[in-house]
Amino acid sequence: MAELQSSANALCFAFRGGEMLVRVDADAVRVPRGREVATLLDAGTPIPAGDVGGAECVALAVEGEAHAPEGMEFRGLRGLHAVLGADEFRMAGRASQILEWDRAHRFCGRCGSPTQPGPEPLARACTGCDAVHYPRLSPAVLISIIHQNRILLARGPQFTPGMYSVLAGFVEPGESLEETCIREAREEVGVEIAEVRYVASQPWPFPSQVMIAFTSTYAGGEIVPQPGEIEEARWFTVDEIPMVPAPLSLSRTLIDRFVREQGGDPAALRDPRSPPA
């Protein structure tokens, strides 16, 4: 634990699987400092993760059977969005991705030899063939499809019951982002789209993605849900919007954008955290 003890004031983003350790005080939930966990957890080597507001941050993998120290809890990363500051939550996502990459690259994907810390902070070097491995992201697109005063929303079999969202899909080799949008709309719901326009992007640490959001307009075709991928897809006016993802997600950003353009109030939308009507 020498490395962690030398960073006593560092914000420590400690993960037990998909859960992060937080200190729970009477009126706040916060990320613990290194000194608070150094003598309490039998943890691995901390990995530098950057800084938040000038404070050093480290990512730390904790054994699966570890218990939270007194006054602390392990909580799912998604649930921390509502209680951590925006910068701390973004760093929590970054830390979780760094730890997942570090865990998954203990051996070289080229020759199978063990790896060791590389020449840069976020690098692992192969001890056999000298290949250097860096964290990689999986880009995925989100697409809102608008037809006059309606938006196309769909639900997959893994969704919370009653929840719908915009279409999504991973970018395939050789595709531009816009080409992915067109292909996914065609494959998932059988419609053609046009005027594909970039809106925003978002790091998405579940586990290692970057989401790129686009708007588009309907250009033809009847809705035909892709078997196994889409349970149902429908057109919705602003007054018909069903349960949608929480504001944490970029998909919700696209839905909120449509609602505002139609003169509605995004705050009135129901997300999975809302009580039943």
SULJOSUL-V110652 format. One record per residue. D_LAST is the distance of its C-alpha to the last C-alpha in whole Angstrom. Layout:
[[D_LAST] [D_LAST]]
This chain:
[[50] [53] [51] [48] [50] [52] [48] [47] [46] [44] [40] [40] [37] [37] [35] [35] [34] [31] [30] [32] [33] [32] [33] [31] [32] [31] [29] [29] [29] [32] [34] [37] [41] [44] [46] [43] [42] [46] [47] [44] [43] [46] [44] [46] [48] [45] [45] [45] [42] [43] [42] [39] [40] [44] [43] [44] [41] [42] [40] [41] [40] [40] [41] [38] [39] [39] [38] [36] [39] [38] [35] [34] [31] [31] [27] [26] [27] [23] [22] [25] [24] [22] [24] [28] [29] [29] [33] [33] [30] [32] [35] [33] [32] [36] [37] [35] [36] [40] [40] [39] [41] [44] [43] [43] [46] [49] [51] [52] [50] [54] [56] [54] [56] [54] [53] [54] [53] [54] [55] [52] [49] [47] [49] [51] [54] [56] [59] [60] [60] [59] [56] [53] [50] [47] [43] [42] [38] [37] [36] [33] [31] [28] [28] [26] [27] [27] [28] [28] [25] [23] [22] [23] [20] [21] [20] [22] [23] [22] [19] [16] [14] [12] [14] [16] [19] [22] [26] [28] [31] [34] [37] [40] [44] [45] [42] [41] [38] [38] [39] [37] [34] [36] [36] [33] [31] [34] [34] [30] [29] [32] [32] [35] [34] [36] [36] [35] [35] [34] [31] [31] [32] [30] [32] [30] [31] [29] [32] [35] [33] [33] [31] [32] [30] [31] [30] [31] [31] [31] [35] [35] [34] [32] [29] [30] [28] [30] [30] [29] [28] [25] [23] [22] [22] [21] [22] [19] [19] [17] [15] [14] [14] [11] [11] [14] [16] [16] [19] [21] [22] [24] [22] [20] [23] [23] [20] [20] [23] [23] [20] [22] [25] [23] [22] [19] [17] [17] [15] [12] [11] [9] [11] [12] [12] [8] [6] [4] [0]]
